[in-house]
Amino acid sequence: MKNLETMSDNHSKPACFVSKIDLALKDKFEQDLLGQGFKLSPAPYAFFKAKKQGMSCTLYTSGKLTVQGKEKEEFIEYYLEPEILNSVAYTYPEVGQDMSARIGMDEAGKGDFFGPLCIASFYASNGQVVDLLKMGVRDSKKMSDGSVIDLSKKLKAFYPHKVLKLFPETYNKLYDKFHNLNRMLAWGHTTALEELSIKTECKKAVLDRFADKELMQSFLQKKNLGIDLTQRFKGEEDPVVAAASILARGAFLEGLKDLEEKFQVKLPKGASAAVITAAKKAVERHGAEILPLISKSHFKTTSVVLGSNNDA
């Protein structure tokens, strides 16, 4: 049986939180504690021990900090992590240590025959990672379409962002220019990143990696952006990239709906047999000229639909 004295009230975190702080923040920490109603007293090998109802903390001369008591969780989450530790590793261990300001980037719709390609850049300032998590931000692929659209609206209302929505007519012209999807994605991400970086003066970005790292670097160099860019697989594990994925996915879903309403046709997501059936129906109703207006022409699905239609 586990020692109950080492467990928190929710039986998942230790009763005593231990960390180390930058001693350059000692005076700020001390004044903040006094302002929050703590009473300070001397303690062996420590600068002070601070106590108030429900919790106590001790800052040792080594920089070690201990926090105990039933009220410690709220104190750590809402004050200690964002103001002193600059980390949410205790409250949100899945996030890791990075609470710095940065731009996250992702795209949606590149694997869908119908609808736009949407590329999003999203900015979060120092400490706002916690706010994103509290809003329910996570990889958009793990969310329902309705939840993505609702959360996308909230994110757009409160955070700096840039979304490129490339509807099929524009997408197909750009693809004819680049002749390569990854190059077009690199152009799109660089375009969205440049505008948001200038707006926010942020030079740090994280991208859900889609191609060789050198491809994005070459596009950044052409624009002389001077961005510290991290490219990683499963980038949506970073909450700021996840927010970008929600914006991109939300824009894609809205764009798909706009096309359905405009042409009065059903446009399924993805590139399945149902997509082929829907494309054939659209061609039967509007003619082959509708395809470049609702779909990505370079997909093999195009030849399947038109070949089958012509044979008929």
N, C-alpha and C positions, 0 to 999 in steps of 0.2 A: 504494500500500500504506500502511495506517495505521501510525503510529509505535507500536511495541510498548510503549514507555516510558509511553505515555499510556493504556494499557489495563490493566484488572484481570485477575486470573487467569481469570475466567469470560468474558473478552472482551466485557463489556457495561458495565462501570463504570470510571471513571478511576482511575489508580493513586494519585492524590493527591486526597483528599477535602478540600473547602474549604467552610467555613461561617462564620457570625458568631454569637458568643454574647453573652448579656447579661453585662456585666462585673460585675454584682452577684453573679454566681455564681462569680467567679474563685477566691475562697478555697475554696469547696466543691469546685470542680473540681480545684484543686491538691491538697487533702487526699485526695480520692478517688483521684487518680492515684498518690499515695504509697502509699495503702492497697492498690492493685492491683499494686504492685511496680515502678512506674516510678522512674527516677532522673532528677532535674531538674537542669538546668544553665542558665547564662545564654545568651542569644542576642541578636543585634542587633535593635533595635526590637521586642523581645518581652519579655513577663514571664518566660517560661521556655521551654525545650525539654525535653520529657519523652521518655525512651527506655526500652524494655525489649525483650527478644528478640521479634522478629517485627514490631515496629512502632515508630513515633515520632510525636509530635505537637508542634506549636508554637503557643503562644497569644501573639499579637501585641498590642501596647498599643492598637491600634485595635479590638480585639475579634475580629479575624480569627483563625480556627483552621484549621490544616492537619493532616491525619492521613494517614500513609503506612505501607506495609508489608503483608505477606501476611496478617497477623492483624487487619487493620483492620475487615473486614466484621462480624465478631462483636462487636468493641468498639463500633462505631457502633450496631448493631441492639439490643444488650442493655444498653448503658450510656449512650452519648452521646445518642441520640435520646430515650429516655424520661426520663433524669435531668437533662440539660442543655438540649437543644434543644427539648424538648416538641413534637416533630414526627417523623413517620415518612416524610417526603417522599423521603428517599434510599432507604431499604430498600423502602418500598411507595409508589412515586410516584403510584399510582392513588388513594391515600387523600387526598393533599393535606396541608394543614398542621394540621388540627384533631384534636388528641388530648384535648381537654377532656371533662370529664364531661358526659353528656347522655342524654336518653331518646329512643329511636327508636320510631316507630309505623308499623304497617301492618295490612292486613286480608287475608283470604282467604275465598273462597266466594261473593263477591257476584255473580259471573257464572255460578255453578253452580245449575241448577234444583234438584237434590237436595242435601241436607245443610245443615249449619249455616253461618251467617255468623260468622267468628271474627275478633276484633279484638285485637291484641297491642300492649303497650307493654313496652319492654326498656331496662334501665339499664346503662350502662357507666361506670365511674369513670375518673379521669385516667389515660391511658396504656393502658387495656385494649383499645383499638382493635387494637393489635398482637396481643394474645392472641386476639382474635376471628379475625383473619386466619390465624393459625397453626392455629386449629381448623378452618379451611376454610369460614368464614362467607362467603357471597356471596348474591346474589339467589336466592331459593328457586325461581324459575321456571327457573333454569338447573341445577337439581339433580333427581335422581331422587326418587321418593316415598320409597323406603327410606332414602336419605341424609338427606332432610328430617326424617323421624321420628327417626332415630338422633341427629342433631345437635341436634334440638329437645330431646330428653331431657337431653343434656349441658348445654345452655344453661340449662334450667330448674333443673338441679341446682346450678349455680354462680353464677348472676346473678339479681339482683332483677328481677321481671317481673310483669305482670298480663295474663291472657288472658280475654276475654269470649267464651264459646261460646254463640251464640244458635241453639238448635235450631229447626227449622221452626215448631213450635207456638208458641214464644215470639216468633220472628222475625215471623210473620204477624200476631200481636197488636200488636207494636210498629209494624209497617208500617201497620196500620190507624190507629194513633195519629198517626204522622208524615206519612203519605200521600206520602212522598218518600224515596227511598233515601239521597240525599246528606245530608239532615237526620238520618236515623237513624244514618248513619255518623258524623256530627259528634257526635251524642249519645254514641255508643259510644266514640269516641276520647277524648272529653273525660272520660267516666267512668273509663276505664282509666288515662288520664294523671293524673287527680286522685289516685287511690289510690296510684300509684307515686311521684308527686311528693311526696306527704306522707310516704311511707315512706322515701324516699331524701333528701329535702330538696333535690332537684334542680329548678331553675327554667329549665332549657334543654332544648328538645325539637326534634326534626326529624321531619317527617311527609311520607310519600309523598303528594303532593297529589292529591286526588280531585275537588275542586270549587273554586269561587271562594274566594279566601283569606278574604274577609270572613265566610263562613259559620262557619268554625272559630273565628275571633276573636269572633264574637257569642256562641257557646256558652261560650268561655273567660271572657268578660266576665260572663256570667250567674252563673258560679261564683266570680268574683273570684279566679282562680288566680294571676294575675300571672306567667304563663309567657312566656319569650322563645321564641316558636315560629317555626321556619323551615319553610315549606311549599315543596316542590320536586318537579317532575316527575322521574321516574326516581330517586326518593329512595333506592332500594335500592343506589345506588352508594355511599352512606354505609354503612360496615360495621355501625353500630348500628341503622340502619333495616333492613338486610339480616337482622340477627339477629331483629328483630321479625317480618319477613316469614317467617322459618323457623318461629318459634313459631306464628304464625297459620296457616300452611299445614299444619304438623304437627297442630294442633288440628282443622283442617278434615278432614284425612284420617282421623284417629282417630274423629271424629264421624260421618263417612260410613260407616265400618266398623261402628260401634255401631248405626246405623240398619239396615244390611243384616242384621246378626245378630238384631236385635230383631224385624224384620218378615219375615225370611227371603226377601228380594228382592234382586236385583242393581241397584245404583244407580250408573250411570256418571257420570263427571265431565263438567262442561260443560253445553251445551244443544243437543246435536246430534240427528240423527235417531235415533241409538242410545238417547238419553235418552227420546225420545218413545215408542219401542218398549217400553222398560223400564217407563215410567209406565203404559202401557196394560196391560201384564201385571200390574202391581201392582194396578191398579183391578179387573181381571178376577178376581184372586185374593181381594182384601180389600174391594172396593167403593170407591166414589168418596171415602168418608170418610177413606181412608188418605192421600190427597194432601196435605192440610194438615199431616200429621204427618211427612212425609218430604220435602216440597218447598216452594218459595217461591211462594205462591199468586198473586202479582201478575204473574208471568212469563206471557207470551203462550202459553207451552207448555201451561199449565193449560187454557185454552180449546180448544186444539188437541186435547189428550188427551180431555177430557170431551165436546167436540163430536163427535169421531170416534166415541167410545164410545157416545154417545147415538144417533147415526145408525145405529149397528149395532144 
